[in-house]
């Protein structure tokens, strides 16, 4: 129990002087007078420093003692109630200001972390770009548009991961690593060249459907990744640039690409879409533009939507990564969204081949993956060959030929 009068005597105050002092303090805090804290100390002859009075929390002018004072003095009086209410309001305002400060500090630290992360990525990418060696330029290929054109689709390379899935008898169902990725891409290059030469194409379209790298979407991936996200991206970008340059030695290439979900900078445990504008596919795109910009047989197109869009012999083709439940429904939805008649919708992401005609000269195509089945596929009991797709479009007939390239490894 606090002895009110004894505490007041320590400061040489009567109850009336104390209440008058409290009134001046409250008016000062609320901006109702222009007294300085030192002037209040002098006015009442207080034996405390003016800064101590300002802070007040540990003196008789602080909340605990003031409460005890009015309770003992009969806080039921209007004066006591009013002061306690005002004091409570002031405490709430102080709490609000403190919370604002904490929130601003957290936001500032988050911004610093993002800036540091972005700067580190930029530094590594800039170092890699500076180290780029110019690719040899191929002889110029002359081409004229005919009545048929070829389109190569590949995606879901998930470069950087490595694993081995075995069957009931110890056989390997699928194995993947950066080295196997390169073997499959070498086979893809050879099969594409053979198909293009067989069809008499001097120019083809090449569309990359995303998920170039494996990223880090789940903690479980950490055990399967050979490289970090930035290193994955740089190594993949360097390889695909060389791969495309070699292809241009045989045919001219119109290239487009779309971003995938695995290349999104989604920090571990963060939901999809948290860093939607931070996608490592953008770095791959810049590498390709930089290294192949002078290649006379290479053209890179970028659609404002971020998707692949092209008109091929009168047919509108849209390429997406493929995160949709139903490609047939998605075709009509995209037509409505972009107010454009679309004839062919192609997606990756599902890691298996599927093709369906959904109207007159209207087709939907799900493209297989370079990586093939993985632990996630096994958990869903879904299997399919690793591969890529090649289609032939003919004027006035649409898609007249579809071919799935499969790999020996």
Helices and strands as residue ranges (DSSP letters): H 4-10, H 15-30, H 37-44, H 50-55, H 63-73, H 78-130, E 148-154, E 163-166, E 172-176, H 178-199, E 203-208, G 219-223, H 229-247, E 252-257, H 281-292, E 298-300, E 308-312, E 315-320, H 327-338, E 344-347, E 354-359, E 362-366, H 375-379, E 387-394, E 398-406
